[in-house]
Amino acid sequence: QIQFLEDASRHRRVVGEQEVVMTAPQFTRPLHNIETIEGTNIHLECRLQPVGDSSMRVDWFVNGRPVKTGHRFRPAYDFDYVALDLLSVYPEDSGVYTCQARNALGEAVTSCSVKIHAKKDLILDTQHPGGLEKIQYLEDASRYRRSEQVDELVTVRPRFVTKPKSLGNMREGQHAHFECKLEPVTDSNLKVEWYKNGRPITVGHRFRPIHDFGYVALDIVDLIAEDSGTYTCRAVNLVGSDETQCSLQCRSSSQILTTTQNETGLEQIQYLEDRSRYQRSEIVEETTTQAPTFTTSLKQVNIKESQRAHFECRLIPVSDATMKVEWFHNNVPLKSGSRFTETNNFGFVALDILHCLPEDSGTYTCRARNIIGEAVTSANLNVQSKKAIYAESQHEGALQRLYQLEDSSRHQRRQTTEETVSQAPVFTQPV
C-alpha cells in the first residue's frame, strides 16, 4: 500500500500532442462599412480561419492606432468569430477600423469605414410629434375669437308690458319680490335701473336685481323697516325710456325679542329649571308606642385564651328610629377597639370579641333604650388562661438528645490500676 502511494508515475501529467496548424490566417468574411448617428451602438463582425490555432493573435486598430481599452470598446474572439462592439459612440469614434490576425505562418487584415454624424447642440426637432400637434392646437388663438355678430338696430322705445305689484303689511325678516315684463327683448343698448324714493338702490347681498330676456325683477332679502318706500324701475335705450312704480310697506318688530326662537329648546330649559324635580319627599316616621323587649337573651360563653367570643340576642320593636343599644363589661361601658365588633341590624344585636384574653372574663350586659323605656340582658364570659411558663417538653425526642449531649460521664477518662511486682528478675535461660 505504501509503495502504491509513493509511486510517482501515478501523478505524472499525460502530455498530449497538440496539432500543429500549417495554414496562414485568412478572413472568410470581411468587415462592412457603417454609417450612424451619435449615441447609438456599433457592431463590427468578421470570420477567421484557421479555427484551432493556439498561436493566433487578433488585434484591432482605428486609423492605424490600437483601439482604446474601456467599457465602451468590447472585442470578442471565439472559435472563428471575431467582433468589436462600440457602445454610445461619439463623432470622435469615426475612422477606419482594422482587424489584424497573426500566427507563425503569416497575417491577414480586414478593414471598414465607420462614420458617425454628430447631433445638434440644440435639439430643435420635436421628440414627441403627437404632443407638438396637441400643443399647437391648444395655442391656436383663432379658436377663442368671438364671431362678429352684427346687432340689429332697434328703433322702438322701451315699454313695460306688465307692472310690479305693491307689497303691504310685510314683516321684518321676510323676503320681498317685484317682477315685470319689458320690451323690446333683443336690444343690447337697453339699460334697466331700480330706484327707491327717487334714489338709486345699492346693489348688495340683500338687493338682487335681475334682467334676462325681457324679464325684470328685484329681490330684497331679510326686510327691515327702513326698506319701506316707493320703488321705481326705469328702462332706457337709444330711442327713449319708460318707467313703472310700486310700493313696499314693512312693519318693524320689537327691539327686544321676548318670544322663543326654539320651542323645543325652551321646553327643555323649563324642564331642567323645574326645582320640584329635586325636592325630597317628606317621609312621616311612625311613632313607636312600645318599650324595647329582648325576645332572646344572651348565653354564657366558655372559651380558651386567644379564641373568639360571640354574643347575640333578638330585640323588638324593629323599626324604632329612637332605639339606642349599648354594651357594658362588669357595668362599665365597653371599650371600642379592633377586637370588639358590635352589630345592630333590624332587631339582630350581637357582640364579637376577637383573640380573647383572661382580662376579658366577666359579665357582659346589653341595654336597649327608647323614649318609652329600656330592657337589659346579661351573660358571663369565662376565658381559661394558658400557663405563663411551660415546664413540659414540646419535643420529647429532642429532650432525650439534649440529656445525652449534656452527660459529662461520656467525656471522663478511664483510670488504669497498675499492678505491683513483688519478684526479683530471674534469667530463665543462661548464655
RAKAPE-V56678 format. One record per backbone hydrogen bond with DSSP energy under -0.5 kcal/mol. CO is the residue of the C=O (numbers start at 1). NH is the residue of the N-H. E is the energy in kcal/mol with one decimal. If there is no record, write none. Layout:
# RAKAPE-V56678
CO NH E
CO NH E
This chain:
# RAKAPE-V56678
1 5 -1.9
2 6 -2.2
4 7 -0.6
6 8 -0.8
7 10 -1.2
8 11 -1.3
9 12 -0.7
13 15 -0.9
14 16 -0.7
16 18 -0.6
19 21 -0.6
20 22 -0.5
26 28 -0.7
26 49 -2.5
29 47 -1.7
34 115 -2.4
36 117 -2.5
37 40 -1.3
40 89 -2.6
42 86 -2.7
44 84 -2.6
46 82 -2.1
47 28 -1.0
47 29 -1.2
49 26 -2.9
52 54 -0.8
53 56 -1.1
57 102 -2.4
59 100 -3.0
60 67 -1.9
61 98 -3.1
62 65 -1.5
65 62 -3.5
68 70 -0.5
70 73 -0.7
72 74 -0.6
72 87 -1.9
73 70 -0.6
74 85 -1.8
76 83 -2.6
78 80 -0.7
78 81 -2.9
80 48 -1.9
80 82 -0.6
81 78 -2.6
82 46 -2.6
83 76 -2.6
84 44 -3.0
85 74 -2.5
86 42 -2.8
89 39 -2.5
90 93 -1.8
91 94 -1.6
95 97 -0.6
95 114 -2.9
96 63 -2.9
97 112 -2.0
98 61 -2.8
98 100 -0.5
99 110 -1.8
100 59 -2.8
101 108 -2.5
102 57 -2.4
103 106 -0.5
106 103 -2.6
108 101 -2.7
110 99 -3.0
112 97 -2.3
113 34 -2.7
114 95 -2.5
115 36 -2.5
117 38 -2.2
121 123 -0.6
122 124 -1.0
128 132 -2.2
129 133 -2.1
130 134 -1.6
131 135 -2.4
132 136 -2.6
133 137 -1.8
134 138 -2.2
135 139 -2.3
137 140 -0.7
139 141 -0.9
140 143 -1.3
141 144 -1.3
142 145 -0.7
147 149 -0.6
149 151 -0.8
152 154 -0.6
159 161 -0.6
159 183 -2.4
167 249 -2.0
170 251 -3.8
171 174 -1.8
174 223 -2.9
176 220 -2.7
178 218 -2.6
180 216 -2.3
181 161 -1.7
181 162 -1.0
183 159 -2.8
186 188 -0.8
187 190 -1.1
191 236 -2.6
193 234 -2.9
194 201 -1.6
195 232 -2.7
196 199 -1.7
199 196 -3.6
201 203 -0.6
206 208 -0.6
206 221 -2.2
207 204 -1.1
208 219 -1.6
210 217 -2.4
212 215 -1.6
214 182 -2.2
214 216 -0.6
215 212 -2.6
216 180 -2.6
217 210 -2.7
218 178 -2.6
219 208 -2.6
219 221 -0.5
220 176 -2.6
223 173 -2.5
224 227 -1.8
225 228 -1.5
229 248 -2.4
230 197 -3.2
231 246 -2.1
232 195 -2.7
232 234 -0.5
233 244 -2.0
234 193 -2.7
235 242 -2.2
236 191 -2.7
240 237 -2.6
242 235 -3.3
244 233 -3.0
246 231 -3.3
247 167 -2.7
248 229 -2.2
249 170 -2.5
251 172 -1.1
255 257 -0.6
256 258 -0.8
262 266 -2.2
263 267 -2.1
264 268 -1.9
265 269 -2.2
266 270 -2.6
267 271 -2.0
268 272 -2.2
269 273 -2.2
270 274 -0.5
271 274 -0.7
273 275 -0.8
274 277 -1.2
275 278 -1.6
275 279 -0.5
276 279 -0.5
281 283 -0.5
282 284 -0.6
283 285 -0.7
293 295 -0.7
293 316 -2.4
296 314 -0.7
301 382 -2.6
303 384 -2.5
304 307 -1.8
307 356 -3.0
309 353 -2.7
311 351 -2.8
313 349 -2.3
314 295 -1.2
314 296 -1.1
316 293 -2.9
319 321 -0.8
320 323 -1.1
324 369 -2.3
326 367 -2.9
327 334 -2.2
328 330 -0.5
328 365 -2.6
329 332 -0.9
332 329 -3.5
337 340 -0.8
339 341 -0.6
339 354 -2.2
341 352 -2.4
343 350 -2.2
345 348 -1.6
347 315 -2.3
347 349 -0.6
348 345 -2.7
349 313 -2.6
350 343 -2.4
351 311 -2.8
352 341 -2.5
353 309 -2.6
356 306 -3.4
357 360 -2.0
358 361 -1.5
362 364 -0.5
362 381 -2.6
363 330 -3.3
364 379 -2.0
365 328 -2.6
365 367 -0.5
366 377 -2.0
367 326 -2.6
368 375 -2.6
369 324 -2.3
373 370 -2.9
375 368 -2.8
377 366 -3.2
379 364 -3.2
380 301 -2.4
381 362 -2.1
381 383 -0.5
382 303 -2.6
382 384 -0.6
383 385 -0.6
384 305 -2.2
389 391 -0.7
395 399 -1.7
396 400 -1.8
397 401 -1.4
398 402 -2.1
399 403 -2.3
400 404 -1.9
401 405 -2.1
402 406 -2.3
403 407 -0.6
404 407 -0.7
406 408 -0.8
407 410 -1.1
408 411 -1.6
409 412 -0.8
414 416 -0.5
415 417 -0.5
416 418 -0.6
426 428 -0.6
